[in-house]
Structures are given as structure tokens and as C-alpha cells.
Amino acid sequence: MSIDVARVFIGFDTKEVIAYHVLCQSILENSTMPVEFSPLVLSNLKGVFDRERNSLQSTEFSFSRFMVPALCDYQGWALFMDCDMLMRADIAELWALRDERYAVQCVKHDYTPKVETKFLGQTQTKYEKKNWSSVILFNNAKCRALTPDYVNTATGLQLHQFKWLEGDENIGEIPAEWNWLVNEYDHKDDAKNVHFTDGGPYFEEYKNDDYADEWFAARERTLFVQQRAG
């Protein structure tokens, strides 16, 4: 019997370590299906991903996310998520949205960031398809253009604007509640996955943002589990 497992890759940043673990915890607490986690840690990708970091990268995983299809040997499906998120619904619902017609699926945000800077004083860059790549369902077999060589050398806009696809018709859409942008969008009670895109509650200036209380509660449950396990 074949068992469906959600394969989830999460961006890992050494400045936001707790964010990765809390997101994993929030996914596990709500999931009704098996989940396999793979953190995208730069030190684990040496020899495969060797791109130098530039000043416009706000996170360590800005470009490594596009290694996901290669890491899956271009087989099956995988989900990528930024680490600064909190899952509030069953990931099985998101996983069920996979559509073989598309190479990738994402929330097609259409907005201009309200702020000029975000966490740690970093510039809030503005470009077409902003934040589309922060949650991606990859149909890996249709993403063979994302070779390690291409990911290591393509421009940021080529990657994040999905210019490696033959056309936007290969980009499927998922509902906005699966990548709800905190502060950019109004509070939504039934948002399924919230994204602290300006900065997570673990940074002092964002500790009172929408959904921050839920994030801190999830952090406490994460730490409690870790203490019991130790």
C-alpha cells in the first residue's frame, strides 16, 4: 500500500533558528497526514549550492529554495515554505491542491509592500511577483530547468519571477489564505498559514503583530516538547 507523505522543505536561517522549529511544530499539530521535513541549511548544501550571497538577500535561503526539485531528483511533489510562518490549518488541505497541469503552484500576491525596511533593518525590495516564491508547490518533474548550475548562476528576478518556466500558464494559483501576509493584509480569522513577511514575533519590533500571540504559544509548546524529549 502506498502512503502519501507531504514532503516539506523549509528555509533555514541562522538568524531565525526558532522560526524553523515553531513552523514545524505548527504543521505537525494540525496535520492529519505524515509529513517529512527537510531544512534548507546552507552548510548542508556545500558542493551543490555554492552561490555567493549578495546584499539584496534578506535570508540565507533566498535562492536555495530553487534547489528543491533537484534535491528531490525531479521526482514527485514537494512544498517549500519560508520559515517565518505559522500553520493554522491541516497541511493535508494544501497538499490536496496539487494539480498536474502546473509546474508550480503558489499564492499570486498583487501588492506593494507598505514598508521600506523589514527585520534587522534590511531593505524591503519591491518587484513583480513579490512573495510568490515564499510558498511553492513544486511539481518536480516539470521543473527540470532548475538545475544546480542554473540556480547558482541565474539572477534573483529570473528565479523569483519564475522566468525559468516557458510561460506564466505553468504557474497554478492557490488561495491567499495559505500565504497570508501579516501587516500587509488585514487580520483574517480563518487564515490557514500566516506569513510574518516584515519580521517574525521573535524580533522585538514585531512581537505585538497580528497572530504573534499564537506564534508565542506554539513556541512554548515547541520548547516544552524539546524539554520532555531531553
N, C-alpha and C positions, 0 to 999 in steps of 0.2 A: 504494500500500500504506500502510495506517495503522499507525503505530508508537506503541505505548503508552509514555508517558513519565510517570514519577512526579513530580507537582508538589508540592514540599515547601516549606512556609512555616515558618521558624524564628524564634522570638522573639529579638530582638537587644537587648542591654542594654549601655550604655556602661561598666558596672562589670564586665562579663564578656565582653569582646570576644573573648578567646582561646577561650572556650567555644563560640561560634558556629562558628569555623573548625575546631576539632577535631571537633565533631559532623559537620560537612560532610565532613571527611576520612574519618571512620569510616564514614559512609554510602557514600561513593564506593569505598572499599577493599573493601567487602563486596557491592556491588550488581552484579547481572547484567543490569540494565536501565538505560536512560537516565534521568537524574534532572535536574530543573530546580529550582534553589534560589531562593527569594525571602526575603531577610531582612526582618523587620518592624521597620524603623528609624523611630522616631517622626518624625525630621526629614524623612523621605521621604513622610510621610502628612499633612503640613500641608494644610489646606483640605478634607480628607476626614475625618480623625480629629483632633478638637480638644478632646477630653475633658481636663479638669484632673486632675492626679494627686492622689490622697489618701493619707493616712498608712498605710492598710492595704495598699497596693500594694507588694509586695516586689520586683517587677520592672517595667521600663518597658513590657513587653508584656502586663501583666496583663489588659488589656481589648482591646488592639488585635488580639489573636488572633481575635476575633469579627468582624473586618473581612474575613477570608479569603474567604467566599462572595461578598461584594460586589466584592472585588478580582479575583475570577475571573468577574465578570459573571454569577454564578449558573449557570455552565456547568460540566459535568463534575465531577470529583472533585479534592480537594486534601487533603493531610496537613499538620496543624500539629503542631509539636513545640516544647517548651521547649528552651532552648539548653543547659541543664546536664545533658546526656545523652551517652551513648556507645553507638553502634550496634555490636552484636557479631554481627549476622546479616545476611542478604540482605534489603534493604528490599522486594524483589520479593515476598517471602513475606507481608509486611504488606500491600502494595498489592493482593495477590490476595484478601485477606479482604473487600474491598468488597462490600457487599450492598445492592442497590437497594431492598430493603424499608425501609431505615432512612434517616433524615435525617443522623444522625451515628453513629459507632461509636467506642468508647473502652474502656479498662480500667475496670471498675466497682469501684474500690477500696472496701473496707469496713474502715476502721481509724481509730484515734485517734492523732494524732501523739505520739511519745514525748517530744518536747522542747517547751519553751515558747518558745524563741528559735532562730532559724536564722542564716544568714550575715549578717555586718555588724550583728549584734545586733537584727535585725528580729523582730517578733512572729510566732510560728507560729500563724496563725489556724486555728480549728477549725470546720468546718461540714459539713453533709451534702453528699455527692458530692465531698469533698475530693480533689483531684488528678485527677478525671475529665477535666478540660479540659486537662491537660498534654500529652496525645497525643490528637488528634482526627482521624478520617477524616470529612471533610465531603462529603456528597452535596449539592453546592451548590444544585441546583435546588429541593431541599426545605428550604432554609434561607433563603428569601426574607424571613422575618421579621427577619433580621439586616440591616436597612437601616442606612446610616451614622447616620441620626438616632437609631435605636433604640440602637445600640451606644454612641453618645455620651451617651445620657441614662439608660439602664437602670441599675438598681442592680447591684452586684457579684454578689449572690446570684442575681438574675434571669438574669444571663449565665452564671455558672459552674455553676449548678444546672439549666441548660437549660430554664428556665421559659418561654422563647420558643417552645418546641415545644408541641404540643397535648397531649402526654402522654408518659410515660416509655417507652411502647411504641414510640416513634420513635427510641429510643436502642439501638443494637445493641451487643453486647459482643465485645471481642477479648480473647485470652488475656493473663493478667497478665504473662507474660514479655516482653511488648512495652512495658511501663512498670514495670519492677521497681524499687521504691523502696529505695535504698541506706540502710542503718541501720534503716529501718522494717521491712524484711523480711530474713530470714536470707539469707546468701550462697547464690546459686544458680548452679551451674557453667554451666548452659545458658540463662541469662537472655539474651534476644535484644537487648534495649535497656535499659540501666540508667540510672536517673534519680537524680542526686545532689540530691535534693529539699531536704535540710537545708543543703547548701553544697557547691560543687564542690571538687575537689582543688587548684584554683588558689588557694583560700583556706587559709592556714596551718593552721587548726584542723581541716581536713578532708583534709589531704594523705596521711593513712595509712588512710583509709576503704577499705572493700571496693571493688575494681576500680580504685583510684587508680593502681596501677602500670600498668594497661592504658591509662588515660587519659594518663598522662605519656609512655608510649611512642608513643601516637598524636600527642601534641603534638610530640614530636621529629620524627616523620615529616612532620608538617604544616610545621614550620619548615624542615626540610631541603628540601622541595619548593619552598617560597617562596624560599629562597636560590638554588636552581638556576634558578628562573624569572627571578630578578632579574639 
